[in-house]
Amino acid sequence: MQCKLCGHEKLELVRRCRQVRLRCESCGKEHRIHELAAELDPETEKLLERHNCIIYD
C-alpha cells in the first residue's frame, strides 16, 4: 500500500473505537478504508480480515 499524500510504501492499520484507518508511517496521514479499497494489497487485506466490522465514515 502506498500513501496518497507522500508516496511512502508502508501504511499501518490503526484501530480505534468505531474506526479502522490506514496511517502512513512517514507523514502520519490517515486514510479511510474506502479511499484505498480498490488498491488493497494481499498483506493489508489479511490485516483487515481480523476485524469483523469496518465502519465507513
WOFEN-V715638 format. One record per residue. N is the residue number from 1. PSI is psi in whole degrees, -180 to 180 (* if undefined). Layout:
BEGIN
n:N psi:PSI
n:N psi:PSI
END
This chain:
BEGIN
n:1 psi:146
n:2 psi:139
n:3 psi:133
n:4 psi:-22
n:5 psi:-52
n:6 psi:-13
n:7 psi:2
n:8 psi:144
n:9 psi:-12
n:10 psi:118
n:11 psi:139
n:12 psi:151
n:13 psi:127
n:14 psi:125
n:15 psi:126
n:16 psi:173
n:17 psi:118
n:18 psi:12
n:19 psi:144
n:20 psi:123
n:21 psi:162
n:22 psi:122
n:23 psi:136
n:24 psi:131
n:25 psi:-19
n:26 psi:-59
n:27 psi:-14
n:28 psi:-1
n:29 psi:133
n:30 psi:132
n:31 psi:137
n:32 psi:149
n:33 psi:-43
n:34 psi:-20
n:35 psi:-28
n:36 psi:9
n:37 psi:-39
n:38 psi:-14
n:39 psi:9
n:40 psi:134
n:41 psi:164
n:42 psi:-37
n:43 psi:-45
n:44 psi:-39
n:45 psi:-39
n:46 psi:-42
n:47 psi:-41
n:48 psi:-25
n:49 psi:-21
n:50 psi:-20
n:51 psi:122
n:52 psi:-10
n:53 psi:127
n:54 psi:124
n:55 psi:126
n:56 psi:107
n:57 psi:*
END
